[in-house]
Amino acid sequence: MTTARDIMHPGAHWIPQHETLDRAAQLMREHDVGALPIADKNERLCGIVTDRDIVVKCVAAGHDPARVTCGDVAEGTPRWIDAGADVSEALREMETHRIKRLPVIENKRLVGIISEADVARNLSDKKVAQFANKVYGRG
């Protein structure tokens, strides 16, 4: 059985919900990523901030990214998968909720993230095509 841990990108980094979006952008640049999971004071997943969130919800809205926090742009309940879950469960979660990044959790701690690139690198062309159709399709 292939697990979420087998295909995830390990070593994901949290950003505290009280950190500002300019700091999030700096961390994204340093780690060459387009999204960061947001942690509450207990280091529990409470959202995800993306580079698109920074642009659309902050900059384009006329706000100062040095004054808006990651927690300010987090919306809804974040989706995640257990590290030991079968990869088919991870794909189903991403497809059902039409999300492109899925945090991987083990013992209540972030251990990695599954991104579209991880899906493309680790699964068959057929599965990747099905994934893309479900996540990006109009369905």
N, CA, C and O atoms as CSV, one atom per row, in Angstrom:
chain,resi,resn,atom,element,x,y,z
A,1,MET,N,N,0.846,-1.182,0.000
A,1,MET,CA,C,0.000,0.000,0.000
A,1,MET,C,C,0.894,1.250,0.000
A,1,MET,O,O,1.813,1.380,0.809
A,2,THR,N,N,0.601,2.140,-0.910
A,2,THR,CA,C,1.299,3.426,-0.938
A,2,THR,C,C,0.562,4.375,-0.004
A,2,THR,O,O,-0.660,4.501,-0.076
A,3,THR,N,N,1.303,5.040,0.869
A,3,THR,CA,C,0.689,5.921,1.860
A,3,THR,C,C,0.918,7.396,1.519
A,3,THR,O,O,1.704,7.735,0.634
A,4,ALA,N,N,0.224,8.238,2.231
A,4,ALA,CA,C,0.416,9.687,2.082
A,4,ALA,C,C,1.878,10.040,2.361
A,4,ALA,O,O,2.454,10.877,1.665
A,5,ARG,N,N,2.469,9.423,3.352
A,5,ARG,CA,C,3.879,9.678,3.687
A,5,ARG,C,C,4.791,9.348,2.503
A,5,ARG,O,O,5.794,10.028,2.288
A,6,ASP,N,N,4.452,8.319,1.740
A,6,ASP,CA,C,5.286,7.890,0.618
A,6,ASP,C,C,5.362,8.927,-0.498
A,6,ASP,O,O,6.378,9.014,-1.188
A,7,ILE,N,N,4.314,9.709,-0.686
A,7,ILE,CA,C,4.324,10.666,-1.799
A,7,ILE,C,C,4.454,12.126,-1.367
A,7,ILE,O,O,4.646,13.007,-2.205
A,8,MET,N,N,4.352,12.382,-0.073
A,8,MET,CA,C,4.377,13.772,0.412
A,8,MET,C,C,5.759,14.398,0.239
A,8,MET,O,O,6.766,13.708,0.079
A,9,HIS,N,N,5.770,15.707,0.276
A,9,HIS,CA,C,7.011,16.473,0.351
A,9,HIS,C,C,7.279,16.661,1.845
A,9,HIS,O,O,6.532,17.372,2.517
A,10,PRO,N,N,8.332,16.035,2.375
A,10,PRO,CA,C,8.576,16.142,3.823
A,10,PRO,C,C,9.156,17.497,4.210
A,10,PRO,O,O,9.623,18.265,3.368
A,11,GLY,N,N,9.109,17.759,5.492
A,11,GLY,CA,C,9.763,18.954,6.021
A,11,GLY,C,C,8.993,20.233,5.802
A,11,GLY,O,O,9.589,21.304,5.684
A,12,ALA,N,N,7.685,20.141,5.746
A,12,ALA,CA,C,6.877,21.352,5.582
A,12,ALA,C,C,7.060,22.264,6.789
A,12,ALA,O,O,7.341,21.805,7.896
A,13,HIS,N,N,6.899,23.548,6.558
A,13,HIS,CA,C,7.088,24.539,7.612
A,13,HIS,C,C,5.760,25.210,7.957
A,13,HIS,O,O,4.984,25.566,7.070
A,14,TRP,N,N,5.510,25.377,9.250
A,14,TRP,CA,C,4.353,26.127,9.750
A,14,TRP,C,C,4.644,27.614,9.673
A,14,TRP,O,O,5.794,28.043,9.581
A,15,ILE,N,N,3.574,28.382,9.714
A,15,ILE,CA,C,3.692,29.800,10.046
A,15,ILE,C,C,2.639,30.060,11.118
A,15,ILE,O,O,1.488,29.655,10.953
A,16,PRO,N,N,3.003,30.719,12.203
A,16,PRO,CA,C,2.017,31.020,13.250
A,16,PRO,C,C,0.927,31.957,12.721
A,16,PRO,O,O,1.195,32.827,11.892
A,17,GLN,N,N,-0.283,31.771,13.202
A,17,GLN,CA,C,-1.405,32.568,12.714
A,17,GLN,C,C,-1.231,34.056,12.989
A,17,GLN,O,O,-1.853,34.877,12.315
A,18,HIS,N,N,-0.406,34.423,13.956
A,18,HIS,CA,C,-0.211,35.845,14.276
A,18,HIS,C,C,0.839,36.511,13.388
A,18,HIS,O,O,0.981,37.733,13.417
A,19,GLU,N,N,1.587,35.713,12.588
A,19,GLU,CA,C,2.604,36.287,11.698
A,19,GLU,C,C,1.939,37.039,10.549
A,19,GLU,O,O,0.827,36.709,10.134
A,20,THR,N,N,2.627,38.036,10.052
A,20,THR,CA,C,2.083,38.860,8.980
A,20,THR,C,C,2.299,38.220,7.612
A,20,THR,O,O,3.138,37.335,7.442
A,21,LEU,N,N,1.522,38.690,6.651
A,21,LEU,CA,C,1.611,38.144,5.305
A,21,LEU,C,C,2.945,38.461,4.633
A,21,LEU,O,O,3.403,37.693,3.788
A,22,ASP,N,N,3.569,39.570,4.990
A,22,ASP,CA,C,4.889,39.832,4.405
A,22,ASP,C,C,5.894,38.788,4.891
A,22,ASP,O,O,6.767,38.371,4.130
A,23,ARG,N,N,5.782,38.371,6.132
A,23,ARG,CA,C,6.661,37.312,6.643
A,23,ARG,C,C,6.358,35.983,5.942
A,23,ARG,O,O,7.270,35.224,5.614
A,24,ALA,N,N,5.072,35.713,5.717
A,24,ALA,CA,C,4.696,34.494,4.992
A,24,ALA,C,C,5.317,34.497,3.594
A,24,ALA,O,O,5.833,33.475,3.141
A,25,ALA,N,N,5.270,35.628,2.920
A,25,ALA,CA,C,5.847,35.734,1.577
A,25,ALA,C,C,7.354,35.495,1.629
A,25,ALA,O,O,7.907,34.842,0.745
A,26,GLN,N,N,8.010,36.011,2.639
A,26,GLN,CA,C,9.458,35.802,2.781
A,26,GLN,C,C,9.773,34.321,2.971
A,26,GLN,O,O,10.705,33.798,2.360
A,27,LEU,N,N,8.996,33.645,3.817
A,27,LEU,CA,C,9.216,32.217,4.060
A,27,LEU,C,C,8.935,31.400,2.796
A,27,LEU,O,O,9.647,30.439,2.503
A,28,MET,N,N,7.902,31.783,2.055
A,28,MET,CA,C,7.606,31.086,0.800
A,28,MET,C,C,8.783,31.210,-0.166
A,28,MET,O,O,9.154,30.245,-0.835
A,29,ARG,N,N,9.361,32.400,-0.231
A,29,ARG,CA,C,10.521,32.607,-1.099
A,29,ARG,C,C,11.705,31.772,-0.614
A,29,ARG,O,O,12.362,31.109,-1.417
A,30,GLU,N,N,11.980,31.798,0.679
A,30,GLU,CA,C,13.115,31.050,1.239
A,30,GLU,C,C,13.000,29.547,0.998
A,30,GLU,O,O,13.996,28.878,0.724
A,31,HIS,N,N,11.784,29.023,1.100
A,31,HIS,CA,C,11.573,27.581,0.990
A,31,HIS,C,C,11.078,27.165,-0.396
A,31,HIS,O,O,10.834,25.984,-0.645
A,32,ASP,N,N,10.934,28.133,-1.286
A,32,ASP,CA,C,10.487,27.867,-2.654
A,32,ASP,C,C,9.174,27.087,-2.685
A,32,ASP,O,O,9.057,26.054,-3.344
A,33,VAL,N,N,8.183,27.619,-1.945
A,33,VAL,CA,C,6.849,27.011,-1.899
A,33,VAL,C,C,5.797,28.084,-2.165
A,33,VAL,O,O,6.070,29.280,-2.066
A,34,GLY,N,N,4.604,27.639,-2.499
A,34,GLY,CA,C,3.520,28.573,-2.780
A,34,GLY,C,C,2.458,28.603,-1.702
A,34,GLY,O,O,1.452,29.300,-1.835
A,35,ALA,N,N,2.676,27.844,-0.625
A,35,ALA,CA,C,1.686,27.805,0.452
A,35,ALA,C,C,2.368,27.384,1.751
A,35,ALA,O,O,3.367,26.664,1.749
A,36,LEU,N,N,1.800,27.853,2.853
A,36,LEU,CA,C,2.279,27.478,4.179
A,36,LEU,C,C,1.090,27.118,5.066
A,36,LEU,O,O,0.115,27.867,5.119
A,37,PRO,N,N,1.158,25.985,5.761
A,37,PRO,CA,C,0.130,25.702,6.756
A,37,PRO,C,C,0.233,26.733,7.886
A,37,PRO,O,O,1.324,27.174,8.249
A,38,ILE,N,N,-0.904,27.097,8.417
A,38,ILE,CA,C,-0.975,28.064,9.514
A,38,ILE,C,C,-1.209,27.299,10.814
A,38,ILE,O,O,-2.090,26.443,10.891
A,39,ALA,N,N,-0.411,27.617,11.836
A,39,ALA,CA,C,-0.514,26.946,13.131
A,39,ALA,C,C,-1.102,27.884,14.175
A,39,ALA,O,O,-0.822,29.083,14.183
A,40,ASP,N,N,-1.924,27.315,15.057
A,40,ASP,CA,C,-2.402,28.094,16.191
A,40,ASP,C,C,-1.346,28.056,17.288
A,40,ASP,O,O,-0.253,27.530,17.077
A,41,LYS,N,N,-1.658,28.605,18.447
A,41,LYS,CA,C,-0.654,28.686,19.524
A,41,LYS,C,C,-0.212,27.316,20.029
A,41,LYS,O,O,0.842,27.199,20.654
A,42,ASN,N,N,-1.012,26.270,19.761
A,42,ASN,CA,C,-0.670,24.911,20.172
A,42,ASN,C,C,-0.038,24.102,19.037
A,42,ASN,O,O,0.066,22.878,19.120
A,43,GLU,N,N,0.381,24.795,17.980
A,43,GLU,CA,C,0.955,24.168,16.793
A,43,GLU,C,C,0.006,23.173,16.150
A,43,GLU,O,O,0.426,22.118,15.676
A,44,ARG,N,N,-1.267,23.512,16.136
A,44,ARG,CA,C,-2.285,22.713,15.459
A,44,ARG,C,C,-2.680,23.445,14.184
A,44,ARG,O,O,-2.728,24.674,14.142
A,45,LEU,N,N,-2.958,22.670,13.154
A,45,LEU,CA,C,-3.346,23.221,11.864
A,45,LEU,C,C,-4.639,24.017,11.985
A,45,LEU,O,O,-5.656,23.499,12.447
A,46,CYS,N,N,-4.593,25.278,11.567
A,46,CYS,CA,C,-5.814,26.095,11.615
A,46,CYS,C,C,-6.080,26.788,10.280
A,46,CYS,O,O,-7.004,27.595,10.177
A,47,GLY,N,N,-5.282,26.480,9.259
A,47,GLY,CA,C,-5.505,27.049,7.942
A,47,GLY,C,C,-4.280,26.881,7.069
A,47,GLY,O,O,-3.273,26.298,7.470
A,48,ILE,N,N,-4.398,27.410,5.861
A,48,ILE,CA,C,-3.287,27.433,4.917
A,48,ILE,C,C,-3.315,28.796,4.254
A,48,ILE,O,O,-4.379,29.295,3.887
A,49,VAL,N,N,-2.144,29.398,4.100
A,49,VAL,CA,C,-2.041,30.661,3.377
A,49,VAL,C,C,-1.257,30.388,2.097
A,49,VAL,O,O,-0.219,29.726,2.121
A,50,THR,N,N,-1.763,30.903,0.982
A,50,THR,CA,C,-1.099,30.709,-0.305
A,50,THR,C,C,-0.584,32.043,-0.830
A,50,THR,O,O,-0.991,33.112,-0.375
A,51,ASP,N,N,0.318,31.951,-1.795
A,51,ASP,CA,C,0.805,33.172,-2.431
A,51,ASP,C,C,-0.363,33.920,-3.078
A,51,ASP,O,O,-0.378,35.151,-3.094
A,52,ARG,N,N,-1.321,33.195,-3.601
A,52,ARG,CA,C,-2.511,33.817,-4.198
A,52,ARG,C,C,-3.341,34.557,-3.141
A,52,ARG,O,O,-3.859,35.641,-3.410
A,53,ASP,N,N,-3.467,33.980,-1.950
A,53,ASP,CA,C,-4.176,34.661,-0.854
A,53,ASP,C,C,-3.535,36.018,-0.570
A,53,ASP,O,O,-4.235,37.013,-0.383
A,54,ILE,N,N,-2.217,36.054,-0.537
A,54,ILE,CA,C,-1.505,37.295,-0.232
A,54,ILE,C,C,-1.822,38.350,-1.290
A,54,ILE,O,O,-2.077,39.510,-0.968
A,55,VAL,N,N,-1.804,37.938,-2.542
A,55,VAL,CA,C,-2.066,38.889,-3.628
A,55,VAL,C,C,-3.524,39.308,-3.668
A,55,VAL,O,O,-3.825,40.502,-3.672
A,56,VAL,N,N,-4.434,38.344,-3.699
A,56,VAL,CA,C,-5.851,38.646,-3.908
A,56,VAL,C,C,-6.532,39.214,-2.662
A,56,VAL,O,O,-7.254,40.207,-2.750
A,57,LYS,N,N,-6.310,38.598,-1.514
A,57,LYS,CA,C,-7.023,39.002,-0.302
A,57,LYS,C,C,-6.374,40.177,0.417
A,57,LYS,O,O,-7.005,40.812,1.262
A,58,CYS,N,N,-5.125,40.469,0.089
A,58,CYS,CA,C,-4.436,41.544,0.788
A,58,CYS,C,C,-4.022,42.652,-0.173
A,58,CYS,O,O,-4.594,43.742,-0.142
A,59,VAL,N,N,-3.045,42.388,-1.016
A,59,VAL,CA,C,-2.480,43.431,-1.880
A,59,VAL,C,C,-3.532,44.017,-2.813
A,59,VAL,O,O,-3.684,45.237,-2.881
A,60,ALA,N,N,-4.256,43.169,-3.531
A,60,ALA,CA,C,-5.249,43.663,-4.490
A,60,ALA,C,C,-6.418,44.368,-3.799
A,60,ALA,O,O,-7.106,45.189,-4.406
A,61,ALA,N,N,-6.633,44.040,-2.531
A,61,ALA,CA,C,-7.705,44.682,-1.762
A,61,ALA,C,C,-7.228,45.984,-1.114
A,61,ALA,O,O,-7.989,46.638,-0.400
A,62,GLY,N,N,-5.973,46.359,-1.360
A,62,GLY,CA,C,-5.446,47.620,-0.844
A,62,GLY,C,C,-4.942,47.574,0.584
A,62,GLY,O,O,-4.772,48.614,1.220
A,63,HIS,N,N,-4.699,46.369,1.094
A,63,HIS,CA,C,-4.205,46.233,2.466
A,63,HIS,C,C,-2.687,46.116,2.491
A,63,HIS,O,O,-2.061,45.788,1.483
A,64,ASP,N,N,-2.116,46.382,3.630
A,64,ASP,CA,C,-0.668,46.306,3.825
A,64,ASP,C,C,-0.300,44.914,4.346
A,64,ASP,O,O,-0.723,44.547,5.442
A,65,PRO,N,N,0.482,44.126,3.584
A,65,PRO,CA,C,0.840,42.785,4.047
A,65,PRO,C,C,1.679,42.773,5.328
A,65,PRO,O,O,1.835,41.725,5.954
A,66,ALA,N,N,2.211,43.914,5.716
A,66,ALA,CA,C,2.947,43.998,6.973
A,66,ALA,C,C,2.000,44.168,8.160
A,66,ALA,O,O,2.426,44.112,9.314
A,67,ARG,N,N,0.718,44.375,7.871
A,67,ARG,CA,C,-0.271,44.576,8.941
A,67,ARG,C,C,-1.358,43.498,8.988
A,67,ARG,O,O,-2.079,43.385,9.979
A,68,VAL,N,N,-1.474,42.718,7.931
A,68,VAL,CA,C,-2.486,41.660,7.875
A,68,VAL,C,C,-1.814,40.347,8.285
A,68,VAL,O,O,-0.724,40.027,7.809
A,69,THR,N,N,-2.464,39.595,9.163
A,69,THR,CA,C,-1.878,38.342,9.641
A,69,THR,C,C,-2.368,37.149,8.818
A,69,THR,O,O,-3.369,37.223,8.106
A,70,CYS,N,N,-1.643,36.076,8.941
A,70,CYS,CA,C,-2.040,34.838,8.264
A,70,CYS,C,C,-3.415,34.379,8.745
A,70,CYS,O,O,-4.230,33.896,7.959
A,71,GLY,N,N,-3.658,34.533,10.029
A,71,GLY,CA,C,-4.959,34.165,10.575
A,71,GLY,C,C,-6.097,34.984,9.996
A,71,GLY,O,O,-7.231,34.513,9.923
A,72,ASP,N,N,-5.795,36.226,9.581
A,72,ASP,CA,C,-6.826,37.084,8.987
A,72,ASP,C,C,-7.327,36.549,7.653
A,72,ASP,O,O,-8.485,36.774,7.301
A,73,VAL,N,N,-6.486,35.851,6.905
A,73,VAL,CA,C,-6.901,35.376,5.579
A,73,VAL,C,C,-7.307,33.897,5.575
A,73,VAL,O,O,-7.839,33.411,4.576
A,74,ALA,N,N,-7.066,33.182,6.668
A,74,ALA,CA,C,-7.448,31.772,6.736
A,74,ALA,C,C,-8.969,31.658,6.720
A,74,ALA,O,O,-9.669,32.391,7.419
A,75,GLU,N,N,-9.463,30.727,5.911
A,75,GLU,CA,C,-10.910,30.533,5.797
A,75,GLU,C,C,-11.277,29.070,5.983
A,75,GLU,O,O,-10.587,28.183,5.483
A,76,GLY,N,N,-12.343,28.823,6.688
A,76,GLY,CA,C,-12.876,27.477,6.798
A,76,GLY,C,C,-11.986,26.518,7.560
A,76,GLY,O,O,-10.930,26.882,8.079
A,77,THR,N,N,-12.445,25.288,7.607
A,77,THR,CA,C,-11.715,24.232,8.284
A,77,THR,C,C,-10.709,23.632,7.313
A,77,THR,O,O,-11.091,23.179,6.234
A,78,PRO,N,N,-9.439,23.621,7.673
A,78,PRO,CA,C,-8.441,23.066,6.751
A,78,PRO,C,C,-8.594,21.555,6.611
A,78,PRO,O,O,-8.947,20.866,7.568
A,79,ARG,N,N,-8.331,21.059,5.438
A,79,ARG,CA,C,-8.352,19.627,5.166
A,79,ARG,C,C,-6.943,19.083,5.409
A,79,ARG,O,O,-5.962,19.805,5.227
A,80,TRP,N,N,-6.836,17.830,5.813
A,80,TRP,CA,C,-5.556,17.202,6.058
A,80,TRP,C,C,-5.722,15.697,5.943
A,80,TRP,O,O,-6.840,15.190,5.848
A,81,ILE,N,N,-4.594,14.982,5.953
A,81,ILE,CA,C,-4.629,13.523,5.875
A,81,ILE,C,C,-3.587,12.977,6.842
A,81,ILE,O,O,-2.543,13.594,7.053
A,82,ASP,N,N,-3.871,11.830,7.423
A,82,ASP,CA,C,-2.910,11.158,8.289
A,82,ASP,C,C,-1.791,10.573,7.431
A,82,ASP,O,O,-2.037,10.099,6.322
A,83,ALA,N,N,-0.575,10.606,7.942
A,83,ALA,CA,C,0.595,10.125,7.202
A,83,ALA,C,C,0.459,8.664,6.774
A,83,ALA,O,O,0.994,8.273,5.736
A,84,GLY,N,N,-0.246,7.862,7.555
A,84,GLY,CA,C,-0.393,6.442,7.244
A,84,GLY,C,C,-1.556,6.105,6.344
A,84,GLY,O,O,-1.754,4.940,6.001
A,85,ALA,N,N,-2.330,7.099,5.955
A,85,ALA,CA,C,-3.501,6.851,5.104
A,85,ALA,C,C,-3.068,6.427,3.707
A,85,ALA,O,O,-2.031,6.858,3.203
A,86,ASP,N,N,-3.876,5.579,3.094
A,86,ASP,CA,C,-3.607,5.155,1.724
A,86,ASP,C,C,-3.653,6.366,0.794
A,86,ASP,O,O,-4.446,7.286,0.997
A,87,VAL,N,N,-2.806,6.356,-0.215
A,87,VAL,CA,C,-2.735,7.485,-1.140
A,87,VAL,C,C,-4.079,7.725,-1.828
A,87,VAL,O,O,-4.386,8.858,-2.197
A,88,SER,N,N,-4.874,6.688,-2.003
A,88,SER,CA,C,-6.192,6.873,-2.625
A,88,SER,C,C,-7.088,7.751,-1.760
A,88,SER,O,O,-7.911,8.502,-2.284
A,89,GLU,N,N,-6.936,7.665,-0.432
A,89,GLU,CA,C,-7.694,8.537,0.470
A,89,GLU,C,C,-7.252,9.986,0.319
A,89,GLU,O,O,-8.080,10.897,0.331
A,90,ALA,N,N,-5.942,10.199,0.177
A,90,ALA,CA,C,-5.419,11.556,-0.020
A,90,ALA,C,C,-5.964,12.153,-1.316
A,90,ALA,O,O,-6.404,13.302,-1.342
A,91,LEU,N,N,-5.933,11.366,-2.387
A,91,LEU,CA,C,-6.458,11.846,-3.668
A,91,LEU,C,C,-7.949,12.159,-3.566
A,91,LEU,O,O,-8.410,13.183,-4.070
A,92,ARG,N,N,-8.690,11.280,-2.917
A,92,ARG,CA,C,-10.134,11.500,-2.755
A,92,ARG,C,C,-10.395,12.805,-1.990
A,92,ARG,O,O,-11.290,13.572,-2.347
A,93,GLU,N,N,-9.617,13.045,-0.954
A,93,GLU,CA,C,-9.769,14.277,-0.158
A,93,GLU,C,C,-9.496,15.507,-1.034
A,93,GLU,O,O,-10.253,16.477,-1.007
A,94,MET,N,N,-8.413,15.456,-1.805
A,94,MET,CA,C,-8.046,16.583,-2.666
A,94,MET,C,C,-9.078,16.787,-3.770
A,94,MET,O,O,-9.453,17.920,-4.070
A,95,GLU,N,N,-9.536,15.689,-4.375
A,95,GLU,CA,C,-10.507,15.779,-5.468
A,95,GLU,C,C,-11.873,16.257,-4.973
A,95,GLU,O,O,-12.492,17.128,-5.584
A,96,THR,N,N,-12.329,15.687,-3.876
A,96,THR,CA,C,-13.644,16.041,-3.332
A,96,THR,C,C,-13.725,17.514,-2.964
A,96,THR,O,O,-14.742,18.165,-3.201
A,97,HIS,N,N,-12.654,18.035,-2.385
A,97,HIS,CA,C,-12.653,19.426,-1.924
A,97,HIS,C,C,-11.956,20.373,-2.899
A,97,HIS,O,O,-11.816,21.567,-2.633
A,98,ARG,N,N,-11.522,19.819,-4.033
A,98,ARG,CA,C,-10.871,20.588,-5.103
A,98,ARG,C,C,-9.724,21.439,-4.555
A,98,ARG,O,O,-9.650,22.648,-4.777
A,99,ILE,N,N,-8.833,20.757,-3.831
A,99,ILE,CA,C,-7.679,21.445,-3.258
A,99,ILE,C,C,-6.392,20.916,-3.887
A,99,ILE,O,O,-6.310,19.761,-4.302
A,100,LYS,N,N,-5.400,21.785,-3.944
A,100,LYS,CA,C,-4.152,21.465,-4.630
A,100,LYS,C,C,-3.016,21.130,-3.681
A,100,LYS,O,O,-1.956,20.675,-4.112
A,101,ARG,N,N,-3.232,21.352,-2.391
A,101,ARG,CA,C,-2.207,21.050,-1.388
A,101,ARG,C,C,-2.900,20.453,-0.170
A,101,ARG,O,O,-3.925,20.960,0.288
A,102,LEU,N,N,-2.333,19.379,0.342
A,102,LEU,CA,C,-2.950,18.679,1.466
A,102,LEU,C,C,-1.905,18.419,2.541
A,102,LEU,O,O,-0.986,17.627,2.331
A,103,PRO,N,N,-2.035,19.080,3.701
A,103,PRO,CA,C,-1.104,18.817,4.800
A,103,PRO,C,C,-1.191,17.357,5.255
A,103,PRO,O,O,-2.265,16.756,5.267
A,104,VAL,N,N,-0.047,16.811,5.625
A,104,VAL,CA,C,0.048,15.439,6.119
A,104,VAL,C,C,0.420,15.525,7.599
A,104,VAL,O,O,1.413,16.150,7.972
A,105,ILE,N,N,-0.397,14.886,8.429
A,105,ILE,CA,C,-0.267,14.990,9.883
A,105,ILE,C,C,0.040,13.619,10.475
A,105,ILE,O,O,-0.513,12.604,10.052
A,106,GLU,N,N,0.938,13.609,11.467
A,106,GLU,CA,C,1.223,12.389,12.216
A,106,GLU,C,C,1.354,12.780,13.679
A,106,GLU,O,O,2.089,13.707,14.018
A,107,ASN,N,N,0.639,12.069,14.544
A,107,ASN,CA,C,0.648,12.373,15.978
A,107,ASN,C,C,0.371,13.857,16.236
A,107,ASN,O,O,1.028,14.490,17.063
A,108,LYS,N,N,-0.604,14.393,15.520
A,108,LYS,CA,C,-1.072,15.771,15.673
A,108,LYS,C,C,-0.042,16.818,15.272
A,108,LYS,O,O,-0.161,17.985,15.645
A,109,ARG,N,N,0.967,16.405,14.514
A,109,ARG,CA,C,2.016,17.330,14.067
A,109,ARG,C,C,2.156,17.253,12.555
A,109,ARG,O,O,1.982,16.191,11.958
A,110,LEU,N,N,2.469,18.379,11.947
A,110,LEU,CA,C,2.701,18.457,10.516
A,110,LEU,C,C,4.000,17.746,10.166
A,110,LEU,O,O,5.048,18.039,10.742
A,111,VAL,N,N,3.934,16.802,9.211
A,111,VAL,CA,C,5.147,16.112,8.779
A,111,VAL,C,C,5.430,16.328,7.296
A,111,VAL,O,O,6.513,15.990,6.818
A,112,GLY,N,N,4.474,16.883,6.570
A,112,GLY,CA,C,4.688,17.126,5.151
A,112,GLY,C,C,3.445,17.667,4.479
A,112,GLY,O,O,2.426,17.921,5.122
A,113,ILE,N,N,3.550,17.837,3.173
A,113,ILE,CA,C,2.425,18.313,2.369
A,113,ILE,C,C,2.429,17.523,1.066
A,113,ILE,O,O,3.484,17.239,0.500
A,114,ILE,N,N,1.241,17.175,0.602
A,114,ILE,CA,C,1.096,16.584,-0.723
A,114,ILE,C,C,0.616,17.698,-1.642
A,114,ILE,O,O,-0.421,18.315,-1.401
A,115,SER,N,N,1.379,17.945,-2.690
A,115,SER,CA,C,1.019,18.970,-3.674
A,115,SER,C,C,0.689,18.300,-5.001
A,115,SER,O,O,0.860,17.091,-5.163
A,116,GLU,N,N,0.217,19.101,-5.938
A,116,GLU,CA,C,-0.038,18.596,-7.290
A,116,GLU,C,C,1.232,17.983,-7.875
A,116,GLU,O,O,1.176,16.952,-8.545
A,117,ALA,N,N,2.363,18.612,-7.623
A,117,ALA,CA,C,3.626,18.102,-8.151
A,117,ALA,C,C,3.938,16.720,-7.570
A,117,ALA,O,O,4.453,15.855,-8.279
A,118,ASP,N,N,3.635,16.509,-6.300
A,118,ASP,CA,C,3.861,15.200,-5.684
A,118,ASP,C,C,2.970,14.142,-6.323
A,118,ASP,O,O,3.400,13.011,-6.550
A,119,VAL,N,N,1.733,14.514,-6.609
A,119,VAL,CA,C,0.808,13.608,-7.283
A,119,VAL,C,C,1.383,13.248,-8.659
A,119,VAL,O,O,1.435,12.075,-9.027
A,120,ALA,N,N,1.810,14.260,-9.409
A,120,ALA,CA,C,2.332,14.035,-10.761
A,120,ALA,C,C,3.593,13.168,-10.755
A,120,ALA,O,O,3.777,12.341,-11.648
A,121,ARG,N,N,4.453,13.350,-9.768
A,121,ARG,CA,C,5.717,12.596,-9.699
A,121,ARG,C,C,5.524,11.140,-9.289
A,121,ARG,O,O,6.315,10.272,-9.659
A,122,ASN,N,N,4.474,10.883,-8.527
A,122,ASN,CA,C,4.369,9.576,-7.890
A,122,ASN,C,C,3.264,8.657,-8.403
A,122,ASN,O,O,3.223,7.482,-8.039
A,123,LEU,N,N,2.385,9.167,-9.228
A,123,LEU,CA,C,1.266,8.343,-9.671
A,123,LEU,C,C,1.278,8.157,-11.183
A,123,LEU,O,O,1.975,8.867,-11.907
A,124,SER,N,N,0.502,7.204,-11.635
A,124,SER,CA,C,0.436,6.920,-13.067
A,124,SER,C,C,-0.181,8.097,-13.822
A,124,SER,O,O,-0.895,8.920,-13.249
A,125,ASP,N,N,0.111,8.155,-15.115
A,125,ASP,CA,C,-0.456,9.213,-15.954
A,125,ASP,C,C,-1.986,9.198,-15.893
A,125,ASP,O,O,-2.620,10.252,-15.889
A,126,LYS,N,N,-2.563,8.018,-15.848
A,126,LYS,CA,C,-4.028,7.893,-15.789
A,126,LYS,C,C,-4.571,8.519,-14.496
A,126,LYS,O,O,-5.540,9.279,-14.522
A,127,LYS,N,N,-3.936,8.190,-13.374
A,127,LYS,CA,C,-4.392,8.751,-12.086
A,127,LYS,C,C,-4.192,10.265,-12.041
A,127,LYS,O,O,-5.033,10.987,-11.505
A,128,VAL,N,N,-3.083,10.745,-12.601
A,128,VAL,CA,C,-2.827,12.190,-12.637
A,128,VAL,C,C,-3.893,12.884,-13.480
A,128,VAL,O,O,-4.389,13.942,-13.094
A,129,ALA,N,N,-4.250,12.310,-14.617
A,129,ALA,CA,C,-5.283,12.894,-15.479
A,129,ALA,C,C,-6.629,12.922,-14.761
A,129,ALA,O,O,-7.354,13.914,-14.845
A,130,GLN,N,N,-6.966,11.853,-14.062
A,130,GLN,CA,C,-8.220,11.816,-13.306
A,130,GLN,C,C,-8.223,12.882,-12.214
A,130,GLN,O,O,-9.216,13.579,-12.006
A,131,PHE,N,N,-7.094,12.991,-11.524
A,131,PHE,CA,C,-6.950,13.997,-10.470
A,131,PHE,C,C,-7.156,15.406,-11.046
A,131,PHE,O,O,-7.951,16.187,-10.522
A,132,ALA,N,N,-6.442,15.717,-12.113
A,132,ALA,CA,C,-6.528,17.053,-12.721
A,132,ALA,C,C,-7.950,17.348,-13.172
A,132,ALA,O,O,-8.436,18.463,-12.987
A,133,ASN,N,N,-8.619,16.371,-13.759
A,133,ASN,CA,C,-9.986,16.578,-14.224
A,133,ASN,C,C,-10.925,16.887,-13.062
A,133,ASN,O,O,-11.798,17.748,-13.175
A,134,LYS,N,N,-10.745,16.190,-11.959
A,134,LYS,CA,C,-11.629,16.393,-10.807
A,134,LYS,C,C,-11.327,17.698,-10.056
A,134,LYS,O,O,-12.244,18.369,-9.583
A,135,VAL,N,N,-10.046,18.053,-9.950
A,135,VAL,CA,C,-9.681,19.252,-9.207
A,135,VAL,C,C,-9.903,20.520,-10.044
A,135,VAL,O,O,-10.365,21.538,-9.531
A,136,TYR,N,N,-9.570,20.443,-11.326
A,136,TYR,CA,C,-9.660,21.620,-12.184
A,136,TYR,C,C,-10.889,21.651,-13.077
A,136,TYR,O,O,-11.231,22.692,-13.638
A,137,GLY,N,N,-11.556,20.500,-13.208
A,137,GLY,CA,C,-12.714,20.423,-14.081
A,137,GLY,C,C,-13.869,21.261,-13.569
A,137,GLY,O,O,-13.843,21.770,-12.449
A,138,ARG,N,N,-14.844,21.390,-14.381
A,138,ARG,CA,C,-16.009,22.217,-14.034
A,138,ARG,C,C,-17.053,21.433,-13.240
A,138,ARG,O,O,-18.075,21.987,-12.836
A,139,GLY,N,N,-16.800,20.169,-13.023
A,139,GLY,CA,C,-17.747,19.290,-12.349
A,139,GLY,C,C,-18.038,19.698,-10.992
A,139,GLY,O,O,-18.823,19.045,-10.305
